[in-house]
Amino acid sequence: MNSLGIDKEPKDTRVVVAMSGGVDSSVVACMLKEEGYDVIGVTLQLYDHGIALEKKGACCAGQDIYDARTVADRYGFPHYILDYESRFKQDVMEDFADSYMRGETPIPCVKCNQKVKFKDMLAMAKDLGADVMATGHYVQRKEGPNGPELHKAFDDTKDQTYFLFTTTEAQLDFLRFPLGGLPKTETRKIAERMGLSVADKPDSQDICFVPDGSYARVVERLRPGALDKGDIVHMDGTVLGQHDGIINYTVGQRRGIGVGGTADPIYVIRLDAVKKQVIVGPKEALSRDVVMVNELNWLAEPMTDGGREVTLKLRSASKPTKATVYPEGQGLGMGGARVVLHEPLFGISPGQAAVFYDGERVLGGGWIVSTEKQASDIHSENVSEDNVNALGIA
């Protein structure tokens, strides 16, 4: 059994490495080549070179494609560039724009993994005769009693499991993550030892197709009218002012709302896409303890009717919290779930993901579609400040 868990000699094991042009995937490809594996590097061109060159720290276009090719040439393994611009535009960029138009806060890098990298690219790797596909993600794949499991990375500061919650069991069986057990500092040391030109290259940004950081401009280009004006309305019905497009707001936002003169701080409570209204109110109105998710991807043993207690993350940088997950609709697979928080949180936004953990293991996750407040004796004034800020709302 070789280091990738395949019962073959490394030289007889073909590995397709997804190379973004960054230091992580470059190190993965070269490490495996050094171990004697039959390595093929593949880079996806996901959006226009002209747009990409306006922004440093992007991925999968322009300089990054050149960097990936340079690494492959240095280490002597084949490298292919696949044009996936149309697929990326349809499944990631268009979805990103539509999500904002619905008043949500999307996570395009998760959609990219779900719809492009771990779907089409994985199928292409199999067409190339690969035994496995390797990536530079900081997650760990461990063999469990019922098959491969997804676990957090050794380096908690770089853990990317939140962004890979849509990975299916079949995909996990084919994928490998060689950097999951290393700290990022060690990865850069390896790149330096190998003499790779990308050793000091900055990490890529989440929204790679936004060249100047202005996602609103990208959304308006894809969906004319996205910046239409509308009212900023207090929960009591008072119109406090006007906004320049609901896509400029997110649930839980406090700063930059565009109205002043209120006695107490106000927050964005919800976005009404139909009426083009930004609904604002006091902090306590954000308190929620029920989260509804759809497209549930479950990577553990089936849940019982009594649900499953989990540790939950509602944003990539949020503090974990305790919750109980109950399957709804079709239950597992593409069904949904009702997630009951053990303590209420503030600023939970539709469009984000709810990802479930048992210790270091990822149990699954789903897309947040709505939130509720249970009728109970939980009062917002009794909620700790840690929970108020748990989602990093500013």
PATORRO-578212 format. One line per 2 residues: number of its first residue (from 1); for each residue x, y, z of C-alpha. Coordinates in steps of 0.05 Angstrom, whole numbers, padded with zeros to 5 digits. Layout:
<rs>
NUM) X/Y/Z; ...
</rs>
This chain:
<rs>
1) 00000/00000/00000; 00031/00066/-00021
3) 00026/00133/00015; -00039/00150/-00021
5) -00073/00086/00002; -00069/00052/-00066
7) -00044/-00020/-00071; 00007/-00004/-00125
9) 00078/00020/-00131; 00081/00096/-00136
11) 00108/00092/-00207; 00046/00053/-00227
13) -00002/00101/-00192; -00028/00159/-00234
15) -00045/00222/-00196; -00079/00282/-00227
17) -00062/00344/-00186; -00109/00404/-00188
19) -00059/00461/-00195; -00085/00532/-00183
21) -00016/00563/-00192; -00007/00576/-00117
23) 00044/00548/-00069; 00000/00494/-00039
25) -00020/00456/-00101; 00049/00466/-00130
27) 00081/00433/-00069; 00031/00375/-00073
29) 00049/00361/-00146; 00123/00364/-00134
31) 00121/00323/-00070; 00084/00267/-00105
33) 00132/00271/-00164; 00191/00264/-00116
35) 00158/00203/-00086; 00157/00171/-00155
37) 00083/00177/-00173; 00059/00186/-00244
39) 00037/00258/-00237; -00005/00299/-00285
41) -00018/00372/-00268; -00084/00404/-00290
43) -00102/00477/-00285; -00171/00505/-00301
45) -00178/00571/-00336; -00240/00597/-00303
47) -00247/00668/-00325; -00220/00720/-00374
49) -00145/00732/-00372; -00155/00807/-00378
51) -00198/00810/-00316; -00152/00765/-00277
53) -00090/00806/-00292; -00122/00866/-00257
55) -00119/00830/-00191; -00061/00799/-00154
57) -00074/00738/-00111; -00128/00709/-00156
59) -00127/00637/-00180; -00139/00597/-00243
61) -00123/00652/-00294; -00067/00696/-00321
63) -00003/00693/-00282; -00027/00634/-00241
65) -00033/00589/-00303; 00037/00610/-00322
67) 00063/00594/-00252; 00031/00525/-00253
69) 00062/00510/-00321; 00130/00534/-00297
71) 00128/00488/-00236; 00108/00428/-00279
73) 00165/00443/-00329; 00215/00448/-00272
75) 00196/00380/-00243; 00184/00346/-00310
77) 00112/00324/-00309; 00056/00337/-00359
79) 00011/00398/-00349; -00055/00412/-00382
81) -00098/00475/-00383; -00172/00464/-00390
83) -00219/00521/-00411; -00278/00520/-00363
85) -00297/00593/-00370; -00368/00580/-00394
87) -00382/00529/-00340; -00352/00573/-00286
89) -00393/00633/-00309; -00457/00593/-00309
91) -00449/00553/-00245; -00409/00601/-00202
93) -00413/00673/-00226; -00485/00672/-00247
95) -00505/00636/-00183; -00465/00688/-00143
97) -00504/00744/-00175; -00572/00710/-00168
99) -00558/00696/-00094; -00544/00770/-00080
101) -00607/00789/-00119; -00647/00744/-00072
103) -00619/00782/-00012; -00571/00726/00007
105) -00496/00727/00022; -00465/00674/-00023
107) -00400/00634/-00018; -00376/00627/-00090
109) -00313/00586/-00073; -00357/00531/-00045
111) -00398/00530/-00108; -00334/00527/-00149
113) -00312/00465/-00111; -00382/00435/-00115
115) -00399/00450/-00188; -00332/00452/-00224
117) -00270/00427/-00188; -00299/00367/-00153
119) -00348/00350/-00208; -00323/00363/-00278
121) -00249/00364/-00261; -00255/00299/-00222
123) -00291/00266/-00280; -00236/00290/-00327
125) -00183/00260/-00279; -00216/00193/-00286
127) -00217/00201/-00362; -00141/00210/-00358
129) -00136/00143/-00323; -00120/00172/-00254
131) -00123/00128/-00193; -00135/00190/-00149
133) -00139/00266/-00154; -00098/00307/-00105
135) -00108/00380/-00085; -00073/00430/-00041
137) -00132/00439/00008; -00118/00440/00082
139) -00164/00384/00103; -00152/00312/00124
141) -00181/00249/00094; -00180/00191/00143
143) -00203/00120/00136; -00261/00105/00182
145) -00299/00040/00198; -00349/00055/00142
147) -00302/00086/00092; -00263/00152/00083
149) -00281/00210/00128; -00268/00285/00122
151) -00230/00316/00181; -00203/00384/00199
153) -00132/00402/00180; -00075/00396/00229
155) -00064/00472/00222; -00129/00499/00250
157) -00114/00569/00224; -00114/00543/00152
159) -00170/00491/00158; -00214/00491/00096
161) -00267/00439/00114; -00321/00493/00117
163) -00310/00505/00042; -00311/00430/00025
165) -00375/00410/00060; -00408/00392/-00006
167) -00356/00338/-00020; -00394/00272/-00029
169) -00374/00204/-00004; -00358/00181/-00076
171) -00314/00242/-00088; -00279/00233/-00021
173) -00262/00162/-00041; -00224/00189/-00101
175) -00193/00252/-00071; -00128/00260/-00032
177) -00104/00320/00009; -00029/00312/00022
179) -00021/00378/00060; -00076/00365/00111
181) -00027/00342/00164; 00022/00400/00155
183) 00025/00471/00181; 00026/00524/00125
185) 00095/00546/00148; 00122/00477/00132
187) 00091/00479/00063; 00128/00543/00047
189) 00193/00512/00073; 00183/00453/00027
191) 00171/00501/-00032; 00235/00538/-00015
193) 00274/00472/-00011; 00247/00453/-00079
195) 00267/00520/-00108; 00196/00535/-00131
197) 00184/00606/-00157; 00117/00607/-00119
199) 00148/00595/-00050; 00132/00666/-00027
201) 00069/00676/-00068; 00010/00704/-00029
203) -00050/00660/-00017; -00107/00668/-00066
205) -00170/00707/-00049; -00238/00675/-00038
207) -00274/00714/-00092; -00224/00705/-00148
209) -00266/00735/-00203; -00275/00803/-00169
211) -00215/00841/-00196; -00219/00903/-00152
213) -00256/00877/-00091; -00322/00909/-00114
215) -00369/00850/-00118; -00428/00898/-00127
217) -00399/00920/-00194; -00393/00848/-00216
219) -00464/00832/-00195; -00491/00894/-00231
221) -00454/00875/-00295; -00485/00806/-00293
223) -00553/00830/-00269; -00569/00901/-00292
225) -00613/00935/-00241; -00578/00903/-00182
227) -00561/00973/-00154; -00632/00999/-00159
229) -00649/01045/-00101; -00699/01027/-00047
231) -00721/01044/00023; -00685/01030/00088
233) -00743/01013/00134; -00744/01005/00209
235) -00782/00944/00236; -00834/00992/00264
237) -00850/01014/00192; -00812/01080/00193
239) -00774/01097/00130; -00705/01120/00152
241) -00673/01132/00085; -00654/01103/00018
243) -00602/01053/-00004; -00564/01042/-00069
245) -00580/00968/-00077; -00595/00912/-00028
247) -00534/00875/-00053; -00492/00924/-00013
249) -00521/00897/00052; -00518/00833/00092
251) -00558/00808/00151; -00526/00829/00217
253) -00490/00889/00187; -00484/00949/00234
255) -00434/00997/00202; -00445/01033/00136
257) -00520/01025/00134; -00529/01097/00112
259) -00576/01124/00164; -00562/01163/00227
261) -00595/01198/00284; -00623/01136/00318
263) -00619/01133/00393; -00593/01062/00394
265) -00549/01024/00345; -00588/00991/00288
267) -00572/00929/00249; -00594/00898/00183
269) -00648/00848/00204; -00668/00822/00136
271) -00669/00840/00062; -00734/00841/00022
273) -00712/00829/-00050; -00783/00836/-00078
275) -00796/00904/-00047; -00722/00925/-00051
277) -00723/00941/00022; -00668/00938/00075
279) -00703/00922/00141; -00666/00948/00202
281) -00677/00944/00277; -00645/00933/00345
283) -00594/00880/00359; -00642/00835/00397
285) -00685/00828/00334; -00627/00788/00302
287) -00631/00733/00353; -00645/00665/00321
289) -00642/00594/00347; -00669/00554/00288
291) -00635/00548/00221; -00667/00515/00160
293) -00619/00486/00108; -00628/00452/00041
295) -00584/00409/-00005; -00560/00372/00057
297) -00497/00332/00044; -00488/00281/00099
299) -00422/00243/00107; -00437/00202/00170
301) -00483/00146/00192; -00557/00161/00182
303) -00592/00205/00233; -00648/00179/00276
305) -00715/00215/00287; -00684/00244/00350
307) -00633/00281/00309; -00558/00287/00319
309) -00521/00333/00367; -00465/00369/00330
311) -00416/00425/00334; -00438/00477/00283
313) -00404/00532/00242; -00448/00583/00206
315) -00391/00622/00174; -00321/00602/00157
317) -00290/00646/00211; -00344/00639/00264
319) -00336/00606/00331; -00366/00535/00335
321) -00431/00528/00372; -00473/00469/00396
323) -00536/00448/00359; -00581/00389/00342
325) -00595/00371/00270; -00661/00340/00249
327) -00670/00314/00178; -00730/00342/00140
329) -00759/00332/00070; -00721/00276/00037
331) -00675/00272/00098; -00606/00258/00072
333) -00575/00271/00004; -00610/00330/-00029
335) -00661/00338/00025; -00661/00389/00081
337) -00652/00396/00156; -00677/00435/00214
339) -00620/00458/00259; -00637/00477/00331
341) -00583/00518/00365; -00571/00505/00439
343) -00561/00580/00448; -00587/00635/00401
345) -00539/00671/00354; -00543/00737/00319
347) -00535/00755/00245; -00545/00687/00212
349) -00550/00700/00137; -00585/00660/00083
351) -00537/00639/00028; -00482/00620/00078
353) -00470/00548/00098; -00485/00508/00161
355) -00429/00457/00170; -00434/00402/00222
357) -00376/00372/00261; -00364/00316/00311
359) -00299/00337/00342; -00250/00342/00283
361) -00294/00303/00235; -00341/00336/00185
363) -00410/00304/00188; -00438/00344/00131
365) -00471/00410/00117; -00524/00448/00078
367) -00542/00517/00051; -00579/00565/00098
369) -00647/00584/00069; -00682/00615/00129
371) -00679/00626/00204; -00729/00627/00260
373) -00736/00645/00333; -00770/00591/00375
375) -00822/00614/00425; -00784/00603/00489
377) -00760/00636/00552; -00694/00654/00520
379) -00687/00730/00522; -00636/00767/00481
381) -00612/00807/00541; -00588/00743/00574
383) -00546/00721/00514; -00471/00726/00526
385) -00431/00776/00486; -00391/00717/00458
387) -00454/00692/00424; -00473/00761/00400
389) -00407/00766/00363; -00400/00692/00346
391) -00411/00704/00272; -00362/00762/00267
393) -00416/00813/00252; -00390/00884/00249
</rs>
